[in-house]
Amino acid sequence: MKQMPIRWKITILSYAVVIFSLLIGGMVVITNIQEKEEKELRIRSMNTARTVAELSDVKKGILQPQGWKTVNKVAEEIRIINETDYIVIMNMERIRYSHPVKELIGQPSQGEDEKPAFAEHIYFSKAQGEAGTFIRAFIPIKDNNLNQIGVVVVGNKVPTFTEIIDELIDDITIIVMLTLIFGLIGSLMLANHIKKQMFQLEPYEIKRMLEERNATFHSINEGVIAIDNQENITVFNEKAKKIFNVTGNAAGKSIRTILKDTRLPEIVETNRPVYNEQIIVSGKVILSTRIPIRKDNETIGAVALFQDRTEVAKLAEELTGVKSFVEALRVQNHEHMNKLHTIAGLIQLGKADKALKLAFDASEEQENLSSFLSAKIRNDAVAGLLLSKVRRGKELGINVVIDENSNLEEFPNRLDHHDFVLLVGNLIENAFGSFEHTELEDRRIEISLEQTEDICALLVEDNGSGIDKAFLPKLYEKGFTANKSGGTGYGLYLVKQIVEKGVGSIVVESKKGEGTAFTITFPMEAGG
């Protein structure tokens, strides 16, 4: 069965709301009119009763045995003039001297609600009778000496709900017709406007598109977070939840309550995209692209696409560490070939003792360095990297010295071997670059890696060209390079990111022409 178009559904619904509102409003108005009528009847009844109680003919008549003949006539005239439903006059024996039912005139009243009136009380009562609800005013009648001689009761019928409608039927008809006409026009306009805002799509079409969009967001292998211009989350896909250990439905919540440091709100404020920036979010280093969402030249939100930097770190390790290992093997092979040629020449010259000593020295040096690194540096990746850098230094004519007091048992709690390979490798490569434009004979790089229960410290110091003071403020900017020709400018930028990840500190001391020292310190148990 074909569904009713959304335009007509909205029209019918809004029209029904108009009619319902009209009914509720009408009931409230009529109820207010009824209450107002009741207040006016109270005033009219009391004024009429006071007028009757002050008439001299009434005062004289109720003192006479058959004074009702005069009193009833006077009361009837007053009732007609004041448009009152009935007037009852009684003497102190409760004998009726006027009454709307002629048969009851001259008969005693048995009512209970007029008793206070015979004790000089003035009051109102509301009584339900066969003809409807009546407002009654009770006034005592007093002679010239202020002695009570009787009671006046004036009653007025309260108009019913139906009677009020009957009185206002013409006005109500006009109001209802105008309301229905304009309500129908307004409902059609509202339906067309909503349909336009929905891009002329039906609800089932929007539902299908939303399901497809959500399925797409949750199936991609990158974290996706989107917010609106009020910083509320609109998209938080499964990959993002996995990366940041978020459970439950995050949609509709403020991004700052879920993740405080995504830097998405600043994209909404600045309206500028940021591509491939490495940032720290909830203690994790991620590679983030953040883009504003615009509609009709207005920023309505922002979206972030990101991935855990672990994968990037692995790639960086491959570029910085594994590449260094390959280079180290090449250097070592070249060095060993030179030594073998030297040993072969000495043997041919008949100097076997010197050839043997050279072979032992080379073997002992290699074994000592390897044993030292294996004993002091408990991570093979870092130890292998240091070994490769020592060999690389020999080929470049740079003496790479590792402090004999160095030791590394474990990494700070926010860092791993990927981070340390990237950190140490970049600092040493940066130190190698400082010798490119120097003519020093004694070129030296000193490395110290020490660890205690509380801190882990790394020192890389060289006696190269140093860094100009003007360059120091820009040292960790992405793409900035000061000494090394052909440098990418990413080395110290990545170093700074790792230091921030580990909640550490970095201090650089440098003098132009004298050298540079980088000191990095990490707490072993970083908070947060």
C-alpha positions as CSV (number, residue, x, y, z in Angstrom):
1,M,0.0,0.0,0.0
2,K,1.4,3.4,-1.0
3,Q,2.2,5.7,1.9
4,M,0.6,9.1,2.2
5,P,3.1,11.8,1.2
6,I,4.7,13.7,4.0
7,R,3.3,17.0,2.8
8,W,-0.3,15.8,3.5
9,K,0.7,14.2,6.8
10,I,2.1,17.5,8.0
11,T,-0.9,19.4,6.8
12,I,-3.4,17.1,8.5
13,L,-1.4,17.0,11.7
14,S,-0.9,20.8,11.9
15,Y,-4.6,21.3,11.0
16,A,-5.6,18.9,13.8
17,V,-3.4,20.9,16.2
18,V,-5.1,24.1,15.2
19,I,-8.6,22.6,15.8
20,F,-7.5,21.1,19.1
21,S,-6.0,24.4,20.2
22,L,-9.2,26.2,19.1
23,L,-11.3,23.8,21.3
24,I,-9.1,24.2,24.3
25,G,-9.0,28.0,23.9
26,G,-12.8,28.2,23.5
27,M,-13.3,26.1,26.6
28,V,-11.0,28.4,28.6
29,V,-12.7,31.5,27.3
30,I,-16.2,30.3,28.0
31,T,-15.1,29.2,31.5
32,N,-13.7,32.7,32.2
33,I,-16.9,34.2,30.9
34,Q,-18.9,32.0,33.2
35,E,-16.7,33.0,36.2
36,K,-17.1,36.7,35.3
37,E,-20.9,36.3,35.0
38,E,-21.0,34.7,38.4
39,K,-19.1,37.6,40.0
40,E,-21.5,40.1,38.4
41,L,-24.5,38.1,39.6
42,R,-23.1,38.2,43.2
43,I,-22.9,42.0,43.0
44,R,-26.3,42.4,41.4
45,S,-28.0,40.0,43.9
46,M,-26.4,41.8,46.9
47,N,-27.4,45.3,45.5
48,T,-31.0,44.2,44.9
49,A,-31.2,42.6,48.3
50,R,-30.0,45.8,50.0
51,T,-32.5,47.9,48.0
52,V,-35.4,45.7,49.1
53,A,-34.3,45.6,52.7
54,E,-34.3,49.4,52.8
55,L,-37.8,49.9,51.4
56,S,-40.3,51.3,53.9
57,D,-43.2,49.4,52.3
58,V,-41.3,46.1,52.9
59,K,-40.5,47.0,56.5
60,K,-44.2,47.9,57.3
61,G,-45.6,45.0,55.4
62,I,-43.7,42.2,57.1
63,L,-45.0,43.4,60.5
64,Q,-48.6,43.0,59.4
65,P,-50.4,39.6,59.5
66,Q,-51.2,39.6,55.8
67,G,-48.7,42.1,54.6
68,W,-47.6,39.9,51.8
69,K,-50.2,41.3,49.6
70,T,-48.3,44.6,49.5
71,V,-44.8,43.2,50.0
72,N,-45.0,40.6,47.1
73,K,-46.2,43.3,44.7
74,V,-43.3,45.5,45.6
75,A,-40.8,42.6,45.4
76,E,-42.1,41.6,42.0
77,E,-41.6,45.2,40.7
78,I,-38.1,45.3,42.0
79,R,-37.3,41.8,40.5
80,I,-38.4,42.9,37.1
81,I,-36.5,46.2,37.2
82,N,-33.3,44.6,38.3
83,E,-33.7,41.5,36.1
84,T,-33.5,39.2,39.1
85,D,-34.8,35.6,39.0
86,Y,-36.5,35.7,42.3
87,I,-36.9,37.6,45.6
88,V,-37.9,35.9,48.8
89,I,-38.9,38.1,51.8
90,M,-39.5,36.5,55.3
91,N,-40.4,37.8,58.7
92,M,-38.7,36.6,61.9
93,E,-41.1,33.6,62.1
94,R,-39.8,32.6,58.6
95,I,-43.2,33.3,57.0
96,R,-42.7,34.1,53.3
97,Y,-44.1,37.5,52.3
98,S,-42.9,37.1,48.7
99,H,-41.9,34.1,46.6
100,P,-41.7,33.2,42.9
101,V,-44.2,30.3,43.6
102,K,-47.4,32.0,44.7
103,E,-48.7,28.9,46.6
104,L,-45.7,29.2,49.0
105,I,-46.5,32.9,50.0
106,G,-47.7,33.0,53.6
107,Q,-46.1,29.6,54.3
108,P,-43.1,29.1,56.7
109,S,-39.7,28.3,55.2
110,Q,-37.9,25.1,56.2
111,G,-34.6,26.0,54.6
112,E,-31.3,25.5,56.5
113,D,-29.0,27.9,54.6
114,E,-31.0,31.1,55.7
115,K,-30.5,30.5,59.4
116,P,-27.4,32.7,59.7
117,A,-29.4,35.6,58.0
118,F,-31.8,35.5,61.0
119,A,-28.8,36.2,63.2
120,E,-28.0,39.5,61.3
121,H,-25.4,37.9,59.0
122,I,-24.9,39.1,55.4
123,Y,-23.6,36.4,53.0
124,F,-23.8,34.6,49.7
125,S,-24.6,31.0,49.0
126,K,-24.5,28.9,45.8
127,A,-27.3,26.3,45.5
128,Q,-28.1,23.7,42.9
129,G,-31.8,23.4,42.1
130,E,-34.0,21.8,39.5
131,A,-33.7,24.9,37.3
132,G,-30.0,25.1,37.6
133,T,-27.4,26.7,39.9
134,F,-28.3,29.9,41.7
135,I,-26.3,32.6,43.4
136,R,-28.2,33.9,46.5
137,A,-27.6,37.0,48.6
138,F,-28.9,37.1,52.2
139,I,-29.6,40.4,53.8
140,P,-31.4,41.0,57.2
141,I,-34.2,43.6,57.3
142,K,-34.0,46.1,60.2
143,D,-36.5,48.7,61.5
144,N,-35.6,52.3,62.3
145,N,-34.3,51.2,65.7
146,L,-31.9,48.7,64.0
147,N,-33.8,45.7,65.3
148,Q,-34.0,42.8,62.9
149,I,-37.6,42.2,61.6
150,G,-37.0,39.9,58.7
151,V,-34.7,38.6,55.9
152,V,-34.4,39.2,52.1
153,V,-33.1,36.5,49.8
154,V,-32.3,37.5,46.2
155,G,-31.5,34.7,43.8
156,N,-30.0,34.8,40.2
157,K,-29.4,31.8,38.0
158,V,-25.8,31.2,36.9
159,P,-25.8,30.6,33.0
160,T,-24.7,27.2,31.9
161,F,-21.9,26.4,29.5
162,T,-24.5,25.7,26.8
163,E,-26.4,28.9,27.5
164,I,-23.2,31.0,27.1
165,I,-22.4,29.3,23.8
166,D,-26.0,30.0,22.6
167,E,-25.5,33.7,23.5
168,L,-22.2,33.8,21.6
169,I,-23.0,31.5,18.7
170,D,-22.7,34.1,16.1
171,D,-19.3,35.4,17.3
172,I,-18.1,31.8,17.8
173,T,-19.1,30.8,14.3
174,I,-17.2,33.7,12.7
175,I,-14.1,33.0,14.8
176,V,-14.2,29.3,14.0
177,M,-14.6,29.8,10.3
178,L,-11.7,32.3,10.1
179,T,-9.5,30.1,12.3
180,L,-10.1,27.0,10.2
181,I,-9.5,28.9,6.9
182,F,-6.3,30.5,8.0
183,G,-5.3,27.3,9.9
184,L,-5.6,25.4,6.7
185,I,-3.6,28.0,4.7
186,G,-0.9,28.1,7.4
187,S,-0.8,24.2,7.6
188,L,-0.2,24.0,3.8
189,M,2.5,26.7,3.9
190,L,4.2,24.9,6.9
191,A,4.0,21.5,5.1
192,N,5.6,23.0,1.9
193,H,8.3,24.7,3.9
194,I,9.2,21.5,5.8
195,K,9.1,19.5,2.6
196,K,11.6,22.1,1.1
197,Q,13.9,21.8,4.1
198,M,13.9,18.1,3.7
199,F,15.1,18.5,0.0
200,Q,11.7,17.2,-1.2
201,L,12.5,13.8,0.3
202,E,10.1,11.4,2.1
203,P,10.9,10.2,5.6
204,Y,11.6,6.7,4.4
205,E,14.1,8.1,1.9
206,I,15.8,10.2,4.7
207,K,15.9,7.1,6.9
208,R,17.6,5.1,4.2
209,M,20.2,7.8,3.5
210,L,20.9,8.2,7.2
211,E,21.4,4.4,7.6
212,E,23.7,4.4,4.6
213,R,25.7,7.3,5.9
214,N,26.1,5.7,9.4
215,A,27.1,2.4,7.8
216,T,29.7,4.2,5.7
217,F,31.2,6.2,8.7
218,H,31.4,3.1,10.9
219,S,32.9,0.8,8.2
220,I,35.9,3.0,7.3
221,N,39.2,2.3,8.9
222,E,39.8,5.8,10.2
223,G,38.4,7.6,13.2
224,V,35.7,10.1,12.3
225,I,34.3,12.7,14.7
226,A,31.9,15.5,13.6
227,I,30.3,18.3,15.7
228,D,27.8,21.0,15.0
229,N,28.4,24.7,15.7
230,Q,27.2,24.2,19.3
231,E,30.1,21.7,19.9
232,N,27.6,18.8,20.1
233,I,28.7,15.5,18.6
234,T,26.9,14.4,15.4
235,V,29.2,11.6,14.3
236,F,31.4,9.4,16.4
237,N,32.2,6.2,14.5
238,E,33.3,2.8,15.8
239,K,37.0,3.3,14.9
240,A,37.0,6.5,17.0
241,K,35.4,4.7,19.9
242,K,38.0,2.0,19.7
243,I,40.9,4.4,19.6
244,F,39.7,6.4,22.6
245,N,38.0,3.6,24.5
246,V,34.6,5.3,24.4
247,T,31.5,3.2,25.0
248,G,27.9,3.9,24.4
249,N,26.2,6.5,22.2
250,A,28.2,9.8,22.1
251,A,25.9,11.5,19.6
252,G,24.2,14.7,21.0
253,K,26.8,15.1,23.8
254,S,29.2,18.0,24.0
255,I,32.6,17.0,22.5
256,R,34.4,18.6,25.5
257,T,32.7,16.1,27.9
258,I,33.9,13.1,25.8
259,L,37.3,14.3,24.6
260,K,38.7,17.6,25.9
261,D,41.5,18.1,23.4
262,T,40.4,17.2,20.0
263,R,40.8,20.8,18.7
264,L,37.6,20.5,16.8
265,P,35.9,23.5,18.4
266,E,38.7,25.8,17.3
267,I,38.0,24.7,13.6
268,V,34.4,26.0,14.1
269,E,35.7,29.3,15.5
270,T,38.5,29.9,13.0
271,N,36.8,28.4,10.0
272,R,40.2,27.1,8.7
273,P,41.0,23.5,7.8
274,V,44.1,21.8,9.3
275,Y,45.6,18.9,7.3
276,N,47.8,16.0,8.6
277,E,48.7,17.5,11.9
278,Q,50.1,15.3,14.7
279,I,48.4,16.1,18.0
280,I,47.8,14.5,21.4
281,V,44.3,13.6,22.3
282,S,43.5,11.9,25.6
283,G,47.2,11.0,25.9
284,K,47.4,9.4,22.5
285,V,49.3,10.8,19.6
286,I,47.2,10.9,16.4
287,L,47.5,12.2,12.9
288,S,44.6,14.5,12.4
289,T,42.9,16.3,9.5
290,R,40.2,18.7,10.7
291,I,37.9,20.5,8.2
292,P,35.0,22.9,8.8
293,I,31.6,21.9,7.5
294,R,29.9,24.8,5.5
295,K,26.4,25.3,4.2
296,D,25.5,28.5,2.2
297,N,28.8,30.1,3.2
298,E,28.1,29.5,6.9
299,T,30.1,27.2,9.1
300,I,27.7,24.7,10.7
301,G,30.2,22.4,12.3
302,A,33.5,20.5,11.8
303,V,34.7,17.0,11.1
304,A,37.9,15.3,12.0
305,L,39.5,12.3,10.3
306,F,42.4,10.7,12.2
307,Q,44.4,7.6,12.8
308,D,46.3,6.3,15.7
309,R,49.9,7.4,15.4
310,T,51.1,3.9,16.2
311,E,50.9,3.0,12.5
312,V,52.7,6.2,11.6
313,A,55.3,5.5,14.3
314,K,56.0,2.1,12.8
315,L,56.5,3.7,9.4
316,A,58.8,6.3,11.0
317,E,60.7,3.6,12.7
318,E,61.1,1.9,9.4
319,L,62.4,5.1,7.9
320,T,64.6,6.1,10.9
321,G,65.5,2.8,12.5
322,V,65.5,0.0,9.9
323,K,67.0,2.2,7.3
324,S,69.7,3.0,9.8
325,F,70.3,-0.8,10.3
326,V,70.6,-1.3,6.6
327,E,73.0,1.6,6.4
328,A,75.0,0.2,9.4
329,L,75.3,-3.2,7.7
330,R,76.6,-1.5,4.5
331,V,79.1,0.5,6.6
332,Q,80.2,-2.5,8.6
333,N,80.7,-4.5,5.4
334,H,82.7,-1.7,3.9
335,E,84.8,-1.4,7.1
336,H,85.4,-5.1,7.3
337,M,86.5,-5.3,3.6
338,N,89.0,-2.5,4.2
339,K,90.4,-4.3,7.3
340,L,90.6,-7.6,5.4
341,H,92.5,-6.0,2.6
342,T,94.9,-4.5,5.2
343,I,95.4,-7.8,6.9
344,A,96.0,-9.6,3.5
345,G,98.6,-6.9,2.6
346,L,100.4,-7.4,6.0
347,I,100.5,-11.1,5.5
348,Q,101.9,-10.7,1.9
349,L,104.6,-8.4,3.4
350,G,105.5,-11.2,5.9
351,K,104.2,-9.2,8.9
352,A,102.0,-11.9,10.3
353,D,102.2,-10.6,13.9
354,K,100.8,-7.2,12.9
355,A,98.1,-8.8,10.8
356,L,97.0,-11.0,13.7
357,K,97.0,-8.1,16.1
358,L,94.9,-6.0,13.7
359,A,92.4,-8.8,13.4
360,F,92.1,-9.3,17.2
361,D,91.7,-5.5,17.8
362,A,88.9,-5.3,15.3
363,S,87.1,-8.3,16.7
364,E,87.5,-7.1,20.3
365,E,86.2,-3.6,19.5
366,Q,83.1,-5.0,17.8
367,E,82.5,-7.5,20.6
368,N,83.0,-4.9,23.4
369,L,80.5,-2.4,21.8
370,S,77.9,-5.2,21.2
371,S,78.3,-6.6,24.7
372,F,78.0,-3.1,26.3
373,L,74.8,-2.3,24.4
374,S,73.3,-5.7,25.1
375,A,74.0,-5.4,28.8
376,K,73.0,-1.8,29.3
377,I,70.2,-1.2,26.7
378,R,67.6,-3.9,27.3
379,N,65.6,-3.1,24.1
380,D,67.0,-4.6,20.9
381,A,65.5,-1.9,18.6
382,V,67.2,0.9,20.6
383,A,70.4,-1.0,21.0
384,G,70.6,-1.8,17.3
385,L,69.9,1.8,16.4
386,L,72.8,3.0,18.6
387,L,75.1,0.4,17.1
388,S,74.2,1.5,13.6
389,K,74.8,5.2,14.5
390,V,78.2,4.4,15.9
391,R,79.2,2.7,12.6
392,R,77.6,5.5,10.6
393,G,79.7,8.0,12.5
394,K,82.9,6.1,11.7
395,E,82.1,6.3,8.0
396,L,81.5,10.0,8.3
397,G,84.6,10.6,10.3
398,I,82.6,11.4,13.4
399,N,83.3,9.8,16.8
400,V,80.0,8.7,18.3
401,V,80.5,8.0,22.0
402,I,78.0,6.3,24.2
403,D,78.3,7.1,27.9
404,E,79.5,4.0,29.8
405,N,77.0,4.8,32.6
406,S,74.0,4.6,30.2
407,N,71.3,2.2,31.0
408,L,67.7,1.6,29.8
409,E,65.6,-1.1,31.6
410,E,62.1,0.0,30.6
411,F,60.3,2.8,28.9
412,P,58.2,5.6,30.5
413,N,54.6,4.5,30.8
414,R,53.3,6.6,27.9
415,L,56.1,5.7,25.5
416,D,57.3,2.5,23.7
417,H,60.3,1.4,21.5
418,H,58.7,3.0,18.4
419,D,58.9,6.4,20.2
420,F,62.5,5.9,21.4
421,V,63.8,4.8,18.0
422,L,62.2,7.9,16.5
423,L,63.5,10.1,19.3
424,V,67.1,8.9,19.4
425,G,67.4,8.5,15.7
426,N,66.3,12.0,14.8
427,L,68.4,13.6,17.5
428,I,71.6,11.8,16.3
429,E,70.8,12.5,12.6
430,N,70.3,16.1,13.6
431,A,73.7,16.0,15.2
432,F,75.3,14.5,12.1
433,G,73.9,17.3,10.1
434,S,75.6,19.9,12.3
435,F,79.0,18.8,10.9
436,E,78.1,19.4,7.2
437,H,79.5,22.9,7.1
438,T,82.4,22.5,9.5
439,E,86.1,21.7,9.0
440,L,86.8,20.3,12.4
441,E,89.3,17.4,12.7
442,D,87.9,16.1,16.1
443,R,84.2,15.7,15.4
444,R,82.4,14.2,18.2
445,I,78.8,13.2,19.3
446,E,78.2,12.1,22.9
447,I,75.1,10.1,23.8
448,S,73.9,9.4,27.3
449,L,70.7,7.4,28.1
450,E,70.0,7.0,31.8
451,Q,67.1,5.8,33.8
452,T,66.1,5.7,37.5
453,E,62.8,4.8,39.3
454,D,61.5,8.3,38.7
455,I,62.9,9.6,35.5
456,C,64.4,8.7,32.1
457,A,66.9,11.2,30.6
458,L,68.5,11.4,27.2
459,L,71.4,13.6,26.2
460,V,72.7,14.1,22.7
461,E,75.6,16.5,22.5
462,D,77.8,17.5,19.5
463,N,80.6,20.0,18.9
464,G,79.3,20.9,15.4
465,S,78.2,24.2,13.9
466,G,75.6,25.1,16.6
467,I,72.3,26.8,16.1
468,D,71.8,30.5,15.5
469,K,69.8,32.2,18.3
470,A,67.4,33.6,15.7
471,F,66.4,30.0,14.8
472,L,65.7,28.7,18.3
473,P,62.1,29.9,18.5
474,K,61.3,28.0,15.3
475,L,63.3,24.9,16.1
476,Y,60.3,22.6,16.5
477,E,58.1,24.0,13.8
478,K,57.0,21.5,11.1
479,G,59.1,21.9,8.0
480,F,61.8,24.1,9.6
481,T,65.5,23.1,9.1
482,A,68.5,25.1,10.1
483,N,71.7,23.2,9.4
484,K,71.2,20.0,7.5
485,S,71.1,20.4,3.7
486,G,68.2,18.6,2.1
487,G,66.5,18.2,5.5
488,T,62.7,17.7,5.7
489,G,62.2,19.8,8.8
490,Y,60.2,17.0,10.4
491,G,62.9,15.6,12.7
492,L,62.7,18.0,15.7
493,Y,59.0,18.4,15.1
494,L,58.5,14.7,15.7
495,V,60.8,14.9,18.7
496,K,58.7,17.6,20.2
497,Q,55.5,15.6,19.7
498,I,57.0,12.6,21.5
499,V,58.2,14.7,24.4
500,E,54.6,16.1,24.7
501,K,53.2,12.6,24.5
502,G,55.4,11.4,27.4
503,V,54.8,14.6,29.4
504,G,58.5,15.3,29.3
505,S,60.7,18.3,29.0
506,I,63.3,19.3,26.4
507,V,66.1,21.7,26.9
508,V,68.4,22.8,24.1
509,E,71.8,24.6,24.7
510,S,73.7,25.8,21.7
511,K,76.4,28.3,20.7
512,K,77.1,29.2,17.2
513,G,80.3,27.4,16.1
514,E,80.7,25.5,19.3
515,G,78.0,22.8,19.3
516,T,74.6,21.9,20.6
517,A,73.2,19.8,23.4
518,F,69.7,18.4,23.6
519,T,68.5,17.2,27.1
520,I,65.2,15.4,27.3
521,T,63.7,14.2,30.6
522,F,60.6,12.0,31.0
523,P,58.8,11.0,34.2
524,M,58.5,7.2,34.5
525,E,54.9,7.5,35.8
526,A,53.3,10.4,33.9
527,G,49.9,11.4,35.2
528,G,46.7,12.0,33.1
